[in-house]
Amino acid sequence: MKATSLKISLLLFLAFAGDLQAQPVKLQPGEKLRYGAYYNWHFIWIRSGEVNFNFSSVKTAGTERWKVQADGHTFKAYDLLYKIRDTLQTECQPGTFEPIQARQTMNHGGSRADYRYRLAPATKKIFSEVKRFDQPFFRDTLELAPGIRDMLATAYWFRTIDFSKLETGRKIPFTMLVDNEVHHIYYRYLGKETIKNRNNQSFNCHKFSILLLQGDFFPAGEYLKVWIDDSPHRFPVMVETKILVGSVKAMLETAEVNGVPIYRDDK
């Protein structure tokens, strides 16, 4: 359950905008976000870990790339129950967040997994190297579907969409690379909603639901809900979903851009 909470945090705002091409929000490197990860059981919310996002710019052979990294972990008090140390990384094209290469490493209860991807638009292929926990290492080749992005590239690109062009209730398909598989799913725009944080501060947000596929922890259906604030920064404020037992939530605690604090709720 702790693992699910952190994975949900890392999957914040999982959507590809399909035919919506306008990008009124231009994100820039220098952003750092921190989220608290919570598990709910019998009306009790337990803060069991946190996830940190770091958006930066790097240069390789004189060419600029954008780099996004997300690190999730359980607190030491919960490591005895189930230790989590997850890292997701992606390098992508500036402006479009089109991925160039990506990596996902996981340590769940002492079992490790490692996924590495290299995207080759010229050949329309994705070359992967995979080590799934106790399974043998293997290399694979996947088809490069139009508009596909890994989880982190998808999450940041989604924040640039012109939400004003979305009709409430509309379903929009997207394609995402997860765990060496190409997933064709969708999100639904649910309109605007005002939510409050732990300090009773209000946020005007755009709300979305995202289709989940049946898994070890998740029921199938539109149970993943995401709230993105309507400010120029478009920070994802909260994400919440049902799991097979209880529910999990991630809440924004701190945000800074180029070292300047923009938001803080870490009491």
N, C-alpha and C positions, 0 to 999 in steps of 0.2 A: 504493500500500500504506500509506503514511503517512496518506493521506486516510481510508482505511478504518479504521485504528486510531483516529483521532480521532472519526470518526462513531460507531464502536462505543461509545466512551466517552460520547458525548453521548446514545446510546440506552440507557444503563444502565437496567436493570429495566423493560422496556417492557411492562407488562401492565395490563389492566383486569379487575377481579375478578368481573365477571358477577353471579352471584346471591349472592356473599359480601358482605354489607352491614355486618357488625360492624366497628367501627373502634376497637380497644383502644388504639392508639397515636395520640396527638394531636400532630402536628408543629406547631411554632411558628416564626415568623420569627426571623431572627438566626443562621441556620446557614450556615456556609461549609465547602465540601469541595473538596479538590484531589486529582486523580488523575494518575498517570503513565501514559502511553500507550506500549505496547511492540509491536514487530513481531518475530515469530519466523521464522527461516529457518535450516534445517540445525542445530537444537539451540542456536542463539544468539538470546538475547533482547536487542533493541536498544531502549533508551528514546529515542524519537524526538520526543516532545512531551508536553504536559500539557493537562488540562481543569480549569477552575475553575467550581464551582457556587456561586451566591449566592442565598439565600432571604430575602426581606425583605417588609416591609409598606409600602404607600403609600396615601395618601388623595387621592381625586379628588372635588371638590365635597362634601367632608365624608363620603364613603363609603369605607370601608376596602376595599382590594383586596390580595391577596397577589401578589407578583411573584417569579418565578424566572428567573434568567439563567445560561446556561452559555456559557463562552468556551473554545474549543479552538485550539491553535496548535502548529505544529512549532517546534523549536528552530532557531536561526540556522544551526547546522552542517548542518541538513537542508533549509533553505530553498532552497539551490542545486539540490537534487534535485527537491523538490516542496514549494512553500510553501503552508501551510494557515493560514487565519484564519477561523474559524467562530464565529458567535454565534447562540444561540437564546434567545428571550425569551417569556414568557407572563405575562399578568395573569389572575387567576382569583378565584373566590369563596372567601372564608375558610372553612376547614374542609373543604369538599368538593372543592376544586381543580377545580371546573367552570370551563373557560376562558371568558374574555370576549373577549380578543384575543391574538394570538400573532404572532411574527415570526421568520423564519429567514434570516440573511444568510451567504453563503459566498464565500470567495475561495480558489480552488483553482488554484494555478499561474498566478495573474494573471487567471484568468477568474472573473467575479463572477455571483452569483445572489441573488435576493431574493424571499422569500415573505412576504406579509402576509395575516392572516386576521382577520375580525371575525365572531363568532358571534352569531346573532340567534334566541334561543329562541322569541320570539313568532311569528316567521314560519317557524321550523324550517329556517333557511337558514344557510349559511356563505358569506360574501362574501370573495373573495380577490383579491389583486393579485399578479401573478407575473411575474418576469423571470428566465428560465432561461438563464444563461450567454450564449451567442451567439444565442439565440432572441429574437424580438420580445416586448415587454411585452404582457400581456393581463389582462383582468379576467374573473372566472369566478364562478359561483354553484353551490354544492354543497348536497346535502341534509344536514340536521343529523340524523345517525343517533343513536338513543338511546344515552346513555352515552359518546359519542365525546369524546376528549380529544386534544390535541396531545401530542407526545413528552414534554415536560417536565412538564406537568400530570399525565399518566399516570404518569410515573416517581415523583413525590412522593405521589400518591394511593395508589399500590400499596403503599407502605411502611406505610400505616395499616391494612392488611388483617389480620384475625385468622388467622395462618398455622396455628394449632392446629386450625382447622376444615377444613384441606385434607388429603385422603387421598393418600398416595404413589401416583404414577402417574396421578392424575386430570388430564384435559385440561379447560381452561377457556377459552372463547372471549372475545375482546375486540375492540374497534373503535378504530382510531387514525387520526388525520389526519397524513399524511406526504407532503411534496412535492406538495401540491394533489390528493391522492388519499385516498379513504377505504379503509382496509385492514381486512378481517375475517380475523383470524388467531387463534392461541391460544398459551397457555403450559401447561406441564406441571410439576406439583410433584414433585420428586425426593427429598423427605425432608430429613433433617438430615445435615450433614457438617462435620467439623472441618478447617479449612485453616490454613496457616501463611504469614506474610508473609516479607519478605526478612530480617527480624531474628529469624526462627524463633519469633515470637509466634503463639500459637494463637487461633483464632476459631471459636466454635460458630455455624454458619450454617444457614440454610434455603437449599436449592439448587433452582433452576428451569432448565428449558430452554424456549426460545422459538422458535417456527417462523419461519424465514427464507424469504423468497421469492427465487426465482432473480434474480440481478442481475449487474452488470458485475464485481463482486468476490466475491459470495457464491454458494455452492452452495445449492440448495433443501433444506430439512430442518431438524431441531431441533438446529442446531449452535451456537446462541448459549446459553451457560451463564452464570447469574448466581448469586452467593452474597451473601446479606443476613444480617448478624450478628443474633444472637438477643438482643441487649441492648435496653434500652428505647429507644435512639436509632434502632435499625434501619438502621444505615449499610450501604449496599451496599459490600462489601469488595473484590469482584473480579468482573470480567466477562471472558469469553473466548469466542472463536469461530474456527472454521475459515474461511478464505477460499480462493479458487481456487488461490493459491500461498502456502503457509505458514499462519500463524494470527496473531491479534492479541489483546492483553490490555490491560485497564485495571485498575490497582491503587490502592486508597485510600492516600494518603500523609499527608494532614493533615485534621483535622476540628476545628471549633470552633463553639460555640454562645454567642451574645451575648458574643463576645470571649474566652470561656474555652476554652482548649485541652482537647479531649477525647481526641484521638488524634494521634500523630505518628510517622511512619515515612518520613523524607525524607533518609536518609543519602546 
